[in-house]
Amino acid sequence: MPLPPRWLRRLLIAPAVVVLAFVVVTTLPVWALLAAAASPLVPGRLRPLRLLWIGCFYLIWDAAALLALFVLWVASGFGWRARSPAFQRAHYVLAGWFLRVLFWQARWTLRLHIDVVGTDPDTALPGRPELVLCRHAGPGDSFILIHGLVNWFNREPRIVLKDSLQWDPAIDVLLNRLPNRFIAPTPERGEETVRSVGHLASGLDDNDAFVIFPEGGNFTPKRRLRAIARLRSLGLERMAVRAERMRHVLAPQPGGVLAALDAAPDAGVIFVAHTGLDRMLTVADVWRELPMDKRIVMRFWSVPPEDVPAGRQQRIDWLFDWWAQIDAWIAANRDGAA
């Protein structure tokens, strides 16, 4: 479904979410009684009640974020100073606070535990911008990464995201006020997308983190096969063979990564892998896993800028080498994360 224009999203979708949240709050006892009555009929521990609570909490969280963003918009002179350093920082602080609340609730309701191992981005490259290259798999992994960068490492992320995420009004409003890029991953817009990514990675300062997911989408077995077939259709047989050897990740798409490396030659590079959400590929998988009882492990590797290859083909090979290492790490650790 095509995304509505921004003015329509602001005037229709965002207010509708706030109104819907109010309706849900005022009628929550009725829905809770129905979910509690259905819970004994469904396998698992109170799955309908948990699902209701998660859905209601996220809706209220979204509405509260929209109201807070509206207050910031008014305070900035109805958007006049929204791009000033002070209000940009205020938006990052607001994002960090709302992410802390979201993950506090996830720990309580879903029993999610997040551990970070490997390089700490702030101790590896203190006072230096970072390019953060993360695998993409499972529900909410991008939320977890941004939560970590903002709240644990005190970074200000610039993120490359799919344009479809703008259907969520809080994400839409917040991230469009900050230096991020929503892109439509279509082949015909490939060059335009690469230029946009390069522009976003320009001018990073010492507490910025440029975040990109080189696979272009969440891992699924079907997407893995499509990515391999696409490489072959482009005549890239060697890359296709390398992609076939990787069982748990999609073949990385180098265009955006190369543009970011060119635009930020002084930035360090952080590679990120994670396990714990790998097996949740569909809505049915998420339903079956409630409550999740998951230990999510995030693994960071740091590469200083002087160790990044200089040539284009060398950088592509280097990226595939790292993705093969991430694939091997996932294979060795995915079962131990449960």
C-alpha positions in Angstrom: 0.0 0.0 0.0 1.5 3.4 -1.0 2.4 5.7 1.9 0.0 8.7 2.2 1.6 12.2 1.9 3.1 13.7 5.0 0.5 16.3 5.5 -2.3 13.7 5.5 -0.3 11.5 8.0 0.0 14.5 10.3 -3.6 15.6 10.1 -5.3 12.2 10.0 -3.3 9.3 11.2 -1.5 10.9 14.2 -4.6 12.4 15.7 -6.5 9.1 15.1 -3.9 7.2 17.1 -4.3 9.6 20.1 -8.1 9.3 19.9 -7.9 5.5 19.6 -5.6 5.4 22.6 -8.1 7.4 24.7 -10.9 5.0 23.6 -8.8 1.9 24.5 -7.9 3.3 28.0 -11.6 4.1 28.8 -12.8 0.6 27.7 -9.8 -1.4 28.8 -11.6 -3.3 31.6 -14.1 -4.7 29.1 -11.3 -5.9 26.8 -9.3 -7.3 29.7 -12.3 -9.4 30.9 -12.8 -10.8 27.4 -9.1 -11.6 27.1 -9.0 -13.2 30.5 -12.0 -15.4 29.7 -10.4 -16.5 26.5 -7.0 -17.3 28.1 -7.9 -20.8 29.5 -9.0 -21.8 25.9 -5.6 -20.9 24.4 -2.4 -22.8 24.9 0.3 -20.9 26.8 0.4 -18.7 29.8 -2.3 -16.0 29.4 -1.5 -15.4 25.8 -4.6 -13.4 24.9 -4.2 -11.2 28.0 -0.5 -10.6 27.3 -1.2 -9.8 23.7 -3.9 -7.4 24.7 -1.6 -5.7 27.2 1.3 -5.4 24.7 -1.0 -4.0 22.0 -2.6 -1.5 24.4 0.7 -0.4 25.9 2.3 0.2 22.5 -0.8 2.2 21.4 -0.7 4.4 24.5 3.1 4.7 24.3 2.7 5.9 20.7 0.0 8.4 21.6 2.1 9.7 24.6 5.1 10.2 22.3 3.0 12.1 19.8 1.7 14.4 22.5 5.2 15.0 23.8 6.4 15.7 20.2 3.5 18.1 19.7 4.7 20.0 22.9 8.2 20.2 21.5 6.9 21.4 18.2 5.0 24.3 19.8 8.0 25.1 22.1 10.2 25.3 19.0 8.1 28.0 17.5 5.7 25.7 15.7 8.6 23.9 14.1 10.7 27.1 13.3 13.6 26.1 15.5 13.1 22.3 15.4 16.4 21.8 13.5 18.4 23.9 16.0 21.0 22.0 18.1 19.1 22.5 21.3 15.8 21.1 20.0 17.6 18.3 18.1 19.2 17.3 21.4 15.8 17.5 23.1 14.4 15.1 20.6 17.2 12.6 21.2 16.6 12.9 25.0 12.9 12.3 24.4 13.6 9.3 22.2 15.9 7.8 24.9 13.3 8.2 27.6 10.5 6.6 25.6 12.8 3.7 24.6 13.7 3.1 28.3 10.0 2.9 29.1 9.4 0.6 26.2 12.1 -1.8 27.2 11.2 -1.7 30.9 7.8 -2.9 29.8 9.3 -5.6 27.5 11.3 -7.0 30.4 8.3 -7.1 32.6 5.7 -8.5 30.1 7.7 -10.5 27.7 10.6 -11.3 30.0 13.2 -10.1 27.6 16.8 -9.8 28.7 19.4 -8.1 26.6 23.2 -8.7 27.0 25.9 -6.9 25.1 29.2 -8.6 24.5 32.4 -7.7 22.7 33.5 -4.1 21.9 31.9 -1.2 23.8 31.6 1.5 21.1 32.5 4.3 23.6 35.6 2.7 24.9 36.8 1.4 21.5 36.6 4.7 19.7 36.1 7.5 22.3 35.3 10.9 20.8 35.0 9.5 17.2 31.9 9.0 15.0 30.9 5.5 14.1 29.3 3.7 11.2 27.2 0.9 12.7 26.4 -2.0 10.4 23.9 -4.4 11.9 22.3 -7.6 10.8 18.5 -7.6 10.5 16.4 -10.4 11.9 13.4 -10.8 14.2 10.9 -8.4 15.6 12.2 -5.2 17.2 15.9 -5.7 16.6 16.3 -2.1 15.3 14.5 -0.8 18.4 17.0 -2.7 20.6 20.0 -1.4 18.7 18.8 2.3 18.9 17.9 1.9 22.5 21.5 0.7 23.2 23.2 3.5 21.2 21.1 6.2 22.8 20.8 5.0 26.4 23.9 2.9 27.0 26.5 4.6 24.8 25.1 8.2 24.7 25.2 8.4 20.9 23.0 10.3 18.5 22.0 7.9 15.8 21.4 8.8 12.1 19.4 5.9 10.7 18.6 4.5 7.3 15.1 2.9 7.4 12.5 1.6 5.1 9.9 4.2 4.2 7.0 1.8 5.3 8.0 2.4 9.0 6.4 5.9 8.6 3.0 4.2 9.0 3.8 4.3 12.7 3.0 8.0 13.5 5.4 8.4 16.5 8.3 7.0 14.4 7.2 9.1 11.5 7.1 12.4 13.4 10.2 11.8 15.6 12.6 10.5 13.0 11.6 12.9 10.3 12.6 15.8 12.7 16.1 14.2 13.2 18.8 13.5 10.5 17.5 10.1 9.2 16.6 8.7 5.8 13.5 6.7 4.9 14.1 4.9 1.7 12.0 2.7 -0.7 14.3 -0.2 -1.5 13.6 -0.6 -5.2 16.2 -1.3 -7.9 15.1 1.6 -10.1 15.9 4.1 -7.3 19.2 2.5 -6.4 21.5 5.3 -7.3 19.2 7.9 -5.7 19.2 5.8 -2.5 23.0 5.5 -2.5 23.4 9.3 -2.9 20.9 9.9 -0.1 22.8 7.5 2.2 26.1 9.2 1.5 24.6 12.6 2.2 23.3 11.4 5.6 26.7 10.0 6.6 28.4 13.4 5.8 29.4 15.7 8.7 29.2 13.2 11.5 30.5 14.6 14.8 32.1 12.9 17.8 28.9 11.5 19.4 27.1 10.5 16.1 26.4 7.0 15.1 25.3 6.3 11.5 23.2 3.2 11.5 22.5 1.0 8.4 21.2 -2.5 7.9 23.2 -3.7 4.8 20.8 -6.7 4.2 18.0 -4.3 3.4 15.4 -6.3 5.3 14.7 -8.9 7.9 16.2 -12.3 7.3 13.9 -15.1 6.1 14.9 -18.2 4.2 13.0 -17.0 1.1 14.6 -13.6 1.1 18.0 -15.3 1.4 17.3 -17.3 -1.7 16.0 -14.2 -3.6 19.1 -12.3 -2.6 21.3 -15.1 -4.0 19.3 -15.3 -7.2 19.5 -11.5 -7.6 23.3 -11.6 -7.4 23.3 -14.3 -10.1 21.0 -12.3 -12.3 23.4 -9.4 -12.1 26.3 -11.6 -13.2 27.9 -11.6 -9.7 28.5 -15.3 -9.5 31.4 -15.0 -7.0 29.3 -13.0 -4.6 26.4 -15.4 -5.0 28.6 -18.4 -4.1 29.8 -16.5 -1.0 26.2 -15.7 -0.1 25.2 -19.4 -0.4 27.8 -20.3 2.2 26.1 -18.0 4.7 23.0 -19.7 6.2 21.7 -17.2 8.8 22.1 -13.8 7.1 21.2 -12.2 3.8 23.9 -11.2 1.4 24.8 -7.6 2.3 24.1 -4.9 -0.3 27.3 -2.9 -0.5 26.0 0.3 -2.2 24.9 2.2 0.9 27.9 1.0 3.0 30.4 2.1 0.4 28.7 5.6 0.2 28.8 5.9 4.0 32.5 4.9 4.1 33.3 7.5 1.4 31.3 10.2 3.2 32.8 9.5 6.6 36.5 8.4 6.1 37.4 9.3 9.7 34.6 7.2 11.3 35.2 3.9 13.0 33.1 0.9 11.9 31.0 -1.2 14.4 29.6 -4.5 13.2 26.6 -5.8 15.2 25.2 -9.3 15.3 22.5 -10.6 17.7 20.7 -13.8 18.6 17.5 -14.6 20.4 14.9 -13.4 17.9 16.1 -15.4 14.9 13.3 -18.0 14.9 10.5 -15.4 15.1 9.9 -14.9 11.4 6.1 -14.6 11.2 3.2 -13.3 13.3 2.4 -16.9 14.2 5.9 -17.4 15.5 5.6 -14.3 17.8 2.2 -15.6 19.0 3.6 -19.0 19.7 6.5 -17.6 21.7 4.5 -15.5 24.1 5.7 -14.9 26.8 9.1 -14.9 25.0 11.4 -15.6 27.9 14.3 -14.6 25.7 17.9 -13.7 26.4 19.0 -11.5 23.5 22.7 -11.3 23.0 24.2 -8.4 20.9 27.8 -8.8 19.8 29.8 -5.7 18.8 33.1 -5.7 16.8 35.1 -2.6 16.3 37.2 -1.7 13.3 39.3 1.5 13.4 39.2 3.7 10.2 42.8 2.9 9.3 41.9 -0.8 9.0 39.1 -0.2 6.4 40.3 -1.1 2.9 40.7 1.7 0.4 39.5 0.2 -2.9 35.9 -0.4 -3.9 36.2 -4.1 -4.6 38.4 -4.6 -1.5 35.7 -3.0 0.6 33.0 -5.2 -0.9 35.1 -8.3 -0.2 35.8 -7.0 3.3 32.1 -6.5 3.9 31.3 -10.0 2.8 34.2 -11.3 5.0 32.6 -9.6 8.0 29.1 -10.9 7.1 30.6 -14.4 6.9 32.0 -13.9 10.4 28.6 -12.7 11.7 27.0 -15.7 10.1 29.5 -18.0 11.9 28.9 -16.3 15.2 25.1 -16.7 14.9 25.5 -20.4 14.1 27.6 -20.9 17.2 25.4 -18.8 19.6 21.8 -18.8 18.4 20.8 -21.9 20.5 22.6 -20.7 23.5 20.6 -17.4 23.5 17.3 -19.0 24.4 
